Amino acid sequence: MKYQGGCHCGAVRFEVDMEIEQVLSCNCSICIRKGHLLAFTPRDNLHILQGEDQLADYQFGPKVIHHQFCRTCGVGPLGHGKAPDSDQEMAAINVRCLDDVDLSAWPVMEYDGKSV
C-alpha cells in the first residue's frame, strides 16, 4: 500500500510503499523521548517527494541508524540504516507522520532498545 506523509511544517514530504502489519514502540533514549511509532521497509520503497535538503541527520551510540528530522519544525518522520545481521538498507517510518491513518489499526510491539 502506498502512504504519503511528512513533517509538521510541510517542508518534508515523502511517499512509501509498504505493508504495515504492526508498529514498533522502542524505549531507547531517543524514541522514548520523541514518542515515535515505527514501521520498517526496504529503503528502496521510500521516496522523498520534497525537502530532502531540509532533513538533518542525527546519530548516536553505535551510529548505525540515521535519525532524520526537519530542520524547520524538528519533527522526525523517518530514519534509515542497515538491518541487523544484513547488508540491506532499511527505512524506519514514523507512522505518526503518515497522512490520514488510524493508528489504532495496528498492534504495537514493545521493543527494548534501551538494553541493546
C-alpha positions, -999 to +999 in steps of 0.1 A: +000+000+000+012+035-008+013+061+020+022+097+019+035+117+049+057+145+061+068+167+088+047+192+107+055+223+087+052+206+053+088+212+042+095+174+040+071+152+021+076+115+013+058+085-002+064+049+009+051+017-005+048-008+023+025-032+042+022-023+078+012-053+100+024-039+133+043-009+146+072-008+170+074+013+201+111+015+212+123+025+246+158+036+235+169+071+247+157+089+216+125+070+207+112+072+243+116+110+243+101+115+208+072+090+210+078+075+176+058+045+164+079+029+137+073+006+107+101-008+086+105-014+049+134-017+025+150+018+018+142+015-019+104+017-010+108+052+004+108+082-020+114+118-007+090+139-027+102+173-014+125+187+012+154+162+012+177+192+017+156+201+048+164+168+065+190+169+092+207+137+104+214+126+139+233+095+150+243+083+185+256+051+202+269+027+175+259+052+148+241+026+126+208+044+124+204+078+107+176+096+126+163+122+102+143+153+112+131+185+096+155+214+101+125+238+104+099+221+127+121+194+143+097+165+135+114+132+128+093+115+101+118+088+091+152+072+096+173+046+078+201+022+084+213-014+079+191-041+091+208-062+119+228-092+105+221-079+069+235-056+043+200-044+034+194-007+039+160-003+057+138+028+062+121+034+095+089+053+090+073+072+119+037+062+113+026+092+133+038+112+103+017+094+077-013+112+063-048+102+072-041+069+090-059+053+120-031+045+144-054+021+163-054-002+132-020-017+141-009-036+171+020-021+189+051-042+196+072-031+225+110-032+217+136-029+244+161-007+225+174+006+259+191-027+266+207-031+231 
